[in-house]
Amino acid sequence: MMRAAVVIGFAGLAGCVGGTRPMSLAESGPVSVELAGKSYIADLQPSGSGAVLAMTRDGAAFGNFEGLEAKRAAEAFCGSRGRAVSRAAYGHYVGGAWLFKGGCA
């Protein structure tokens, strides 16, 4: 029993090793976000370099020129959790979605 507790304790610390810090919000999976009468999907997930927030529009893909709309939707998602989009979160357009590395801060 004691050995199991030690193994679990080390497993919990494994995420802290390697210079990456934990995400500021728990991973969310896809979450619906409403903003100005439009629906978006926010998906906050961990990555090797920290959190990544993927924003997609419900029903139609974003264009590569719609980064501001995607960032506003990301702000609404993070704001609903008492946070803001990380200032270090640069948007990258990938196949109809906008990815914000750094997620919510």
RAJOCOR-V405295 format. One record per residue. N is the residue number from 0. SS is DSSP state (H for helix, E for strand, C for the rest). PHI is phi in radians with two decimals (none if undefined). Layout:
n->N ss->SS phi->PHI
n->N ss->SS phi->PHI
This chain:
n->0 ss->C phi->none
n->1 ss->H phi->-1.11
n->2 ss->H phi->-1.10
n->3 ss->H phi->-1.09
n->4 ss->H phi->-1.14
n->5 ss->H phi->-1.16
n->6 ss->H phi->-1.09
n->7 ss->H phi->-1.10
n->8 ss->H phi->-1.07
n->9 ss->H phi->-1.17
n->10 ss->H phi->-1.10
n->11 ss->H phi->-1.15
n->12 ss->H phi->-1.40
n->13 ss->H phi->-1.02
n->14 ss->C phi->-1.19
n->15 ss->C phi->-1.54
n->16 ss->C phi->-1.46
n->17 ss->C phi->1.74
n->18 ss->C phi->1.48
n->19 ss->C phi->-1.58
n->20 ss->C phi->-1.80
n->21 ss->C phi->-1.14
n->22 ss->C phi->-1.10
n->23 ss->C phi->-1.28
n->24 ss->C phi->-2.22
n->25 ss->C phi->-1.11
n->26 ss->C phi->-1.00
n->27 ss->C phi->-1.84
n->28 ss->E phi->1.22
n->29 ss->E phi->-1.13
n->30 ss->E phi->-2.29
n->31 ss->E phi->-1.32
n->32 ss->E phi->-2.28
n->33 ss->E phi->-1.90
n->34 ss->E phi->-2.64
n->35 ss->C phi->0.91
n->36 ss->C phi->1.36
n->37 ss->E phi->-1.98
n->38 ss->E phi->-1.86
n->39 ss->E phi->-2.29
n->40 ss->E phi->-2.10
n->41 ss->E phi->-1.86
n->42 ss->E phi->-2.33
n->43 ss->E phi->-1.69
n->44 ss->E phi->-2.38
n->45 ss->E phi->-1.32
n->46 ss->E phi->-2.45
n->47 ss->C phi->-1.08
n->48 ss->C phi->-1.97
n->49 ss->E phi->2.13
n->50 ss->E phi->-1.39
n->51 ss->E phi->-2.28
n->52 ss->E phi->-1.83
n->53 ss->E phi->-1.72
n->54 ss->E phi->-2.00
n->55 ss->E phi->-2.24
n->56 ss->E phi->-1.66
n->57 ss->C phi->-1.28
n->58 ss->C phi->1.80
n->59 ss->C phi->-2.51
n->60 ss->C phi->-1.18
n->61 ss->C phi->-1.21
n->62 ss->C phi->-1.63
n->63 ss->C phi->-1.24
n->64 ss->C phi->-1.72
n->65 ss->C phi->-1.89
n->66 ss->H phi->-1.10
n->67 ss->H phi->-1.15
n->68 ss->H phi->-1.08
n->69 ss->H phi->-1.11
n->70 ss->H phi->-1.18
n->71 ss->H phi->-1.13
n->72 ss->H phi->-1.15
n->73 ss->H phi->-1.11
n->74 ss->H phi->-1.07
n->75 ss->H phi->-1.12
n->76 ss->H phi->-1.09
n->77 ss->H phi->-1.12
n->78 ss->H phi->-1.08
n->79 ss->C phi->-1.18
n->80 ss->C phi->-1.97
n->81 ss->C phi->1.28
n->82 ss->C phi->-2.23
n->83 ss->C phi->-2.27
n->84 ss->E phi->-1.09
n->85 ss->C phi->-0.96
n->86 ss->C phi->-1.07
n->87 ss->C phi->-1.48
n->88 ss->C phi->-1.44
n->89 ss->C phi->-1.52
n->90 ss->E phi->-1.40
n->91 ss->E phi->-2.26
n->92 ss->E phi->-1.54
n->93 ss->E phi->-2.45
n->94 ss->C phi->0.86
n->95 ss->C phi->1.57
n->96 ss->E phi->-2.17
n->97 ss->E phi->-1.91
n->98 ss->E phi->-1.86
n->99 ss->E phi->-2.02
n->100 ss->E phi->-1.27
n->101 ss->C phi->1.94
n->102 ss->C phi->1.03
n->103 ss->E phi->-1.76
n->104 ss->C phi->-2.03
